[in-house]
């Protein structure tokens, strides 16, 4: 590399000079523009013949090229007495969950007093909507007339069917102990394979989120992690009632579903 630099910078004015005018053309290389002398910094401190200065950080630097020599620094005391070593932090350990705890959360959410109150309020709302639609359709039929004839006769069954089609009321049913046991069993088997961290702190959110997932089922890479339970369509309360009735966050279902799906996808990729 120095030969290439000499051809580019030649001819030189002096054969030899005491005070070089150095020009840096590499990380560890420099050349004199007066006589063409070469300066190369060595990698090791023992072989280095450069004019060195000490930096603020304790290292050594060449005054010609600015190259800092690599220095291996060793600690005076490798072990100290005031350091606590924990091989397995508790925050990274997966806490097992008990089947009875899952069953209690499922029964509370599907068959508890809050659930019955929530279903009663939903039934009252549906009845109110249906009554409004029914009265509105009766008034329309009563006021409708032909151009040159008497008022059109009203068919009660037709108006009732039309109102039902407009409102499309949801069939709300009470949950059964058999349904709770079935859901608890599959949720417990799914959580056993997830191995989530700090599962006890978010046990309620996980179970409720998985109940909403079981409305449509959960299949990832042709593996059925949660079955589809059609009965939950009529037994689960609406998500908007979680904060008012159950004192839970409305985003609980969406966040928990995303966490469970992400954990299951990672589980499938590892296997």
C-alpha positions in Angstrom: 0.0 0.0 0.0 2.9 2.3 0.7 4.4 1.7 -2.7 1.1 2.8 -4.3 1.1 6.0 -2.2 4.8 6.7 -3.2 3.9 6.5 -6.9 1.0 8.9 -6.5 2.9 11.5 -4.3 6.4 11.3 -6.1 8.7 12.9 -7.0 9.9 13.9 -3.5 12.0 17.0 -2.8 14.4 15.4 -0.2 16.2 12.2 0.2 16.0 12.2 3.9 14.6 14.8 6.4 14.8 15.1 10.2 11.3 16.6 10.6 8.8 14.7 8.5 5.6 16.1 7.1 3.3 13.1 7.6 0.2 12.4 5.5 -2.2 9.7 6.7 -3.5 7.4 4.1 -4.6 4.5 6.3 -5.8 3.6 9.8 -2.2 2.6 10.8 -0.2 4.1 7.9 1.3 7.5 7.1 3.8 8.8 4.6 6.2 11.8 4.5 5.4 14.2 1.6 9.0 15.5 1.7 11.1 12.3 1.6 8.5 9.5 1.1 9.3 7.8 4.4 6.8 5.3 5.7 5.2 5.2 9.2 3.3 2.0 10.2 1.7 1.5 13.6 2.2 -2.0 15.1 -0.7 -4.0 16.5 1.0 -5.0 19.7 2.5 -2.7 22.3 5.7 -4.6 22.5 6.5 -4.1 18.8 5.3 -0.6 18.6 7.8 2.2 18.0 5.4 5.1 17.5 5.4 8.3 19.6 2.6 7.5 22.0 0.5 9.7 24.3 -2.0 8.6 27.0 -5.6 9.4 26.4 -8.2 10.5 29.0 -9.6 6.9 29.2 -6.2 5.5 30.0 -5.3 4.1 26.6 -2.3 4.8 24.3 -2.6 6.7 21.0 -0.1 7.3 18.2 0.6 11.0 17.6 1.2 10.5 13.9 -1.9 8.5 12.8 -4.1 8.8 15.8 -4.3 5.0 16.1 -5.2 3.7 19.5 -3.5 0.5 20.6 -5.8 -2.3 21.8 -5.2 -2.9 25.5 -6.6 -5.8 27.5 -7.8 -4.5 30.8 -8.2 -7.0 33.7 -10.1 -6.5 36.9 -8.0 -6.3 40.0 -10.6 -8.3 42.0 -12.5 -10.8 39.9 -15.0 -11.6 42.7 -16.4 -9.2 45.3 -18.4 -10.0 48.4 -21.2 -7.5 47.9 -22.7 -9.1 44.7 -25.7 -11.4 44.9 -25.9 -14.1 42.2 -29.3 -15.6 41.3 -29.1 -18.4 38.7 -32.9 -18.4 38.0 -34.7 -15.2 38.7 -38.2 -15.7 39.9 -39.6 -13.3 37.3 -38.5 -15.6 34.5 -40.0 -18.8 35.8 -43.3 -20.0 34.6 -45.8 -20.4 37.5 -48.1 -23.5 37.2 -51.8 -22.9 37.3 -54.2 -25.2 39.2 -57.3 -26.6 37.5 -59.6 -25.7 40.4 -58.6 -22.0 40.0 -59.6 -22.1 36.4 -62.9 -23.7 37.2 -63.7 -21.1 39.8 -63.1 -18.3 37.4 -65.2 -19.9 34.7 -68.1 -20.5 37.0 -67.9 -17.0 38.4 -67.9 -15.4 34.9 -70.7 -17.7 33.5 -72.9 -18.5 36.5 -72.2 -15.8 39.1 -74.5 -13.0 40.3 -72.8 -10.5 38.0 -73.4 -12.7 35.0 -77.1 -13.1 35.9 -77.4 -9.4 36.4 -75.7 -8.7 33.1 -77.9 -11.1 31.2 -81.1 -9.6 32.7 -80.0 -6.2 31.6 -79.3 -7.5 28.0 -82.7 -9.1 27.9 -84.4 -5.9 29.0 -82.6 -4.0 26.3 -83.6 -6.5 23.6 -87.2 -6.3 24.8 -87.2 -2.5 24.6 -85.8 -2.5 21.1 -88.3 -5.1 20.0 -91.2 -3.1 21.5 -90.1 0.1 19.7 -89.8 -1.7 16.4 -93.2 -3.3 16.8 -95.0 -0.1 17.7 -93.3 1.7 14.8 -94.4 -1.0 12.3 -98.0 -0.9 13.6 -98.2 2.9 13.1 -96.8 2.6 9.6 -99.4 0.0 8.6 -102.2 2.1 10.2 -101.3 5.2 8.4 -100.7 3.5 5.0 -103.6 3.8 2.6 -104.2 3.1 -1.0 -104.9 6.0 -3.3 -108.6 5.4 -3.9 -109.6 2.9 -1.3 -110.0 2.3 2.5 -107.3 1.7 4.9 -105.3 -1.5 4.4 -106.0 -4.3 6.8 -103.3 -5.1 9.3 -101.9 -8.6 9.6 -100.5 -8.9 13.2 -98.3 -12.0 12.3 -96.7 -10.1 9.4 -95.9 -7.1 11.6 -94.4 -9.3 14.3 -92.3 -11.2 11.8 -91.1 -7.9 10.2 -90.2 -6.5 13.6 -88.2 -9.7 14.5 -86.3 -9.5 11.3 -85.4 -5.8 12.0 -84.3 -6.3 15.5 -82.8 -9.8 15.2 -82.8 -10.4 19.0 -80.1 -12.5 20.5 -81.0 -15.7 22.4 -79.6 -15.4 25.9 -79.4 -18.5 27.9 -78.1 -19.5 31.3 -74.9 -21.5 31.5 -74.8 -25.0 32.9 -72.3 -26.7 35.2 -71.5 -29.2 32.4 -70.6 -26.3 30.1 -68.4 -24.7 32.7 -66.6 -28.0 33.3 -66.1 -28.6 29.6 -64.6 -25.1 29.1 -62.4 -25.3 32.2 -60.9 -28.6 31.1 -59.8 -27.3 27.7 -58.6 -24.0 29.0 -56.4 -25.9 31.6 -54.9 -28.2 28.9 -54.1 -25.2 26.7 -52.5 -23.2 29.5 -50.3 -26.1 30.5 -48.5 -25.8 27.1 -48.2 -22.0 27.1 -45.8 -21.7 30.0 -46.5 -18.0 30.5 -44.6 -15.8 33.0 -46.4 -14.5 36.1 -49.6 -16.3 35.1 -51.1 -15.9 38.6 -51.2 -12.1 38.2 -53.3 -12.3 35.0 -55.2 -15.6 35.7 -58.6 -14.0 35.4 -57.8 -12.1 32.2 -56.4 -15.2 30.5 -59.4 -17.4 31.4 -62.0 -14.8 30.3 -60.1 -14.1 27.1 -59.9 -17.9 26.2 -63.7 -18.2 26.9 -64.3 -15.6 24.2 -61.8 -17.4 21.9 -63.9 -20.6 22.3 -66.9 -18.9 20.7 -65.1 -19.5 17.3 -62.4 -21.9 18.4 -58.6 -21.5 17.9 -56.7 -23.5 15.3 -53.1 -22.7 14.4 -51.1 -24.7 11.8 -53.8 -27.4 11.7 -53.6 -27.8 15.5 -56.8 -27.3 17.5 -55.8 -25.5 20.7 -59.3 -24.6 21.7 -62.6 -26.2 20.5 -65.5 -24.2 19.1 -68.3 -24.1 21.6 -71.5 -22.9 20.0 -73.3 -22.6 23.4 -71.0 -19.8 24.4 -72.6 -17.5 21.8 -75.7 -17.3 24.0 -74.1 -17.6 27.4 -71.2 -15.1 27.3 -72.0 -11.5 28.3 -71.3 -8.7 25.8 -67.8 -7.2 26.0 -69.2 -3.7 26.7 -70.6 -4.9 30.0 -67.2 -6.1 31.3 -66.2 -2.7 32.9 -69.7 -1.9 34.2 -70.7 -5.2 35.7 -67.5 -7.2 36.2 -65.2 -4.2 37.0 -62.8 -5.3 34.2 -61.2 -3.4 31.4 -63.0 -3.4 28.1 -59.7 -4.0 26.3 -59.2 -7.2 28.3 -60.6 -9.5 25.7 -58.6 -8.1 22.7 -55.3 -7.8 24.6 -55.6 -11.3 26.1 -56.5 -12.9 22.8 -53.5 -11.3 21.1 -51.2 -12.5 23.9 -52.5 -16.1 23.8 -52.4 -16.3 20.0 -48.8 -15.0 20.0 -47.7 -17.5 22.6 -49.3 -20.3 20.8 -47.7 -19.4 17.4 -44.3 -19.2 19.1 -45.0 -22.6 20.7 -45.9 -24.1 17.3 -42.7 -22.7 15.7 -40.5 -24.1 18.4 -42.0 -27.6 18.0 
